[in-house]
Amino acid sequence: MPQFHRVSHPDDPAVAPFRAIKERDLVGREGLFIAEGETVLRAFVRDAPERVAALLIDPKRLDKLEEVLAGLPRDTPVHLADQDVLDSIAGFHLHRGILALGRKPPTRNAYELLSSLPAQAVVLVLCGIANHDNIGGIYRNAAAFGADAVILDADCCDPFYRKAIRVSVGAVLSLPTARLTRTDSIADLLQTSGFEGLALSPAADETLAALKPAPRTAVLLGAEGPGLTPEVMARARRIGIPMANGFDSLNVATTSGIVLHHLRFAKG
């Protein structure tokens, strides 16, 4: 079992990394992140227990977490604080009663990540997705439909932001991810790695329902509004999702789910 430590005052130095969460999330945590809630904690301990740096928990939650805590390394600190102390530490009412301090995984090279994937693979390439709800929803869909990796461009928000992790139901913590620089060419990356890029467009001649995907497929998703750049669109296979009543666009996370569902079953 991990190491338990009782916290009776919010100024206890042992819980300093958990203090004033909202403010510190905005400026970054230098390789660390905060995750919250039982569902996310279960996913974190299941997929990457070695990256759990510490926990802060209302002791009333311990009975439900016995199995989870048993999966942690024995030297993992588990701080126990009653709800009022917990709220004072976090800086807001934490109704879930569970916080985890985690270490981000090492930064991965996008080309090396794609090259390491099997001959049959599906990846998501996200361009300019700056909304944490959308990032979290996309990761959740990627995990649900068996995507092999996620590639983020330089303008995407941090998937390890607390809200994105929560919306993803912990999928952010386990899906292989790489981030591009502003000078990286998405089209060149996919061509070199043997992936066909699919760009969703209302002006596409080919529909998703009729799509027979390549063995290695990359789903390109852009921010709602700006969408994908002309350069990316020009070198991708354009696919459309027909809609009713004059609608021609969907929320980007919803789109990811529809496309990934089709690709999963189209590939058998």
N, C-alpha and C positions, 0 to 999 in steps of 0.2 A: 504493500500500500504506500501511497505518497506521504509526504511530510505535512502534517496538519499544524496550523498556527492560528491561534485565536486573536482576532482583531477587535479591540474594544473602543478604539478612537480613530477617527478618519485621518489623523496626522501621523499614524504609525508609519515609519519609513519603509516597512516591508511592503506596503501596498502603494507606494509612490507611483509605480507605472500605471496604476488604474485610476489615478486622480484626474479630475476635470477632463473627462473623456471627450466631450464634444469639442472643446477648444483645442485639445492636442491632436485630435483626428484631422483637424483642418491644416495643421502645419506639418504633419507627417511624424513618424515614429522611428525613423532610422533603422529600417529592417525588421521592425516589430509591428504587430497589429492587435486590435482588440476584436474578439468575437463574443456574441452573447446568445444565451438561450440553450435549453437542453438539447434540442434537435441538432443545432450546429455543433455543440460540444460532442455529442455522440459521433457525428460524422468526422470531426477532427481527430478524436482519439482512435477511431476505427482506421482512418486512412494515414495519419501522420502523428502518432503519439510522441515521437521524438522531437517534434517541433512545438509541443505545448510547453511554454516557459513557466507558467504559473496560472493558478485559478483563484478566483474570488467568488465565494458562494455563501448564500444564506444557509445556515446549518439546517433549516427546515427542509431543504432540498436533498439532504444527504441520503436519505433512505432510498430515493429513486435513482441515485447515481452510484450505488455501491459497485455495480458491475463495470460502469464506465471508469471509475477511479482505479479499479483493479487493473485496467489496461494501460495505466500511465507508468512511466519509469519511476522507480522507487524514490528518487531524489526530487521529484516534482513538488514544489511548494503549493499547498492548498490552503488558502487563507479563508477563515470562517468569520463572517461579520453579520450581525443582525440587520434586518431590513433598514432601519433608520441610519445605521452607520454605513451600510452599503450605499444608500442613496447619497449620503454626504460625500463619500469618496468619489462616486461617479459624477456627481453634480446634477443629477436628475433622478426621478423615480424609476428604479429599475425593477419593473414588475416581474420580469423573468427570473430575477434572483441569481443569475449565473453569468459570470464573465470569465473569459479565457484570454490570457496574454500569449500570443503566438509569435513564432519566428517565421518570416517569409522564406520561401524556398529560394535556393540560389538562382540568379538570373540565367536564363537559357538563351542560347543563340538560335534564332528562328530557323536558319538553314539546317543546322545540326539536328534540331528537333524534328523537322519535317523529314529529313533524310533517314531518321531512325525509325519512322513509322512503317508498318507493314505494307505489302503491295496493295491491299485493299484498305483504304483509309478515308475518313471524312474529317475535315478540319473546318473551323470557323475562322475567318479573317475579319476583324472588326475595325472599322475606320471612323474615327471621330465620335465614338459613342461616349458622350460625356455625362449621361444620366445614370446614377448608381442603381436605380430600380431596373432600368433596362439591362445594364451589365449583369446584375444578379439574375434577372429572368433568363437571359441568354445562357448563362452558365448552367442554370438549372435545367433548361431544355437540352443543352449539350450533354449533360450527364444522363438525363433520362433516356435519350435516344442514341447513346453510345458514341458520341463524337470522340475522336482520338486526341484532339488538341485544340487550343485557342491561340490565335496570333492577334496581338493588339498593335495598332499603329501608335505613333507618338502622341496623338491627340485624344486617345481614349483615357477615361478616368481610371483611377486605381481600383482594381477588382477586390483589393484587400481592405477597402474602406468598410467600416462596420456594417452599414446598411446593405451594401452589395453582398457581403457574405451572408447576412441574414436572409435576404431575398433569394439567394441561390440555394438556401437550405444546406449550406456547407459545401456545395459543389466546387466553389472557388478554391477550396483548400486542397483538392485532389486532382483537378484536371491539369495536365501538362500545358504550360503557358509560356509564351515568349513575347517580347515586346520589340517592335521595330524602331529604328531611329528615323529622323526626318529625311535622311538621304537614302534610305533603303527603298528599292523599287518592289512593290508587291508583285507586279506582273513578272519581273525577272526572277524573284524568289520562287514563285509557283512553277514557272517554266523549268528552272534549274532543278527543282525537286520532283518534277514529274506530276504536278497537280493541275487539273483543269479547274479554272475559276468560273463559278456561277454567279452572275450578277442579276439581282432581281430588278425588273424594270417593267412598268405598265405598258411601255411601247414595244416589248419583246414580241417576236413572231412565234416563239416556242413556249408552250405552257408547261408548268411543273408537272401536271398530271401525265403528260406524254413523255416526260424526260426519262431517258435511259442514261444514267450517269456513268462517267468514266470510273475505272477502278480507284483512282486517287482523285478525290473531289474536294475543292475548297469553296465554301459558301461565303461570298463577300457581302458584308452588311455595312451600310453607311448610316450616318445620323439621320434622324427624321428631319426632313426639310432639305438640307444640302445634298444628302445622299452620297453616292460614290462619285469620285472625280471623273472627268471625261477620259483621262489617261487610263484609269483602272477599267472603266467600262469598255474602252476601245479594244482591250486585249482579253476580254472575258466573254463567256457564252451567256447571252442574255435570256433570262427565263421570266415568264410572267405568271401571276396567279389571278385568273379571271375573278371578278367580283360583281356583285349585283348593285342595282340602283345607282349607278354612276360613280361608285367608290373606286378609287384607283390606288389606295395605299393602306397599309396596316401598321400598327405599332411594330417596331423592329424586333422586340422580343417575341411577339406573336408570330411574326414572319419566320423567325428562326425555328420555332417549334413546328410549323407547318412543313417547312423545307426539310428539316432533319427527320421528321416522321416519314416523309416520302422516300428519302434516301435510305433510311434503315430498311424499309420493306422492299424498295426497288432492288436493293442489293441482296435480298433474301436473308 
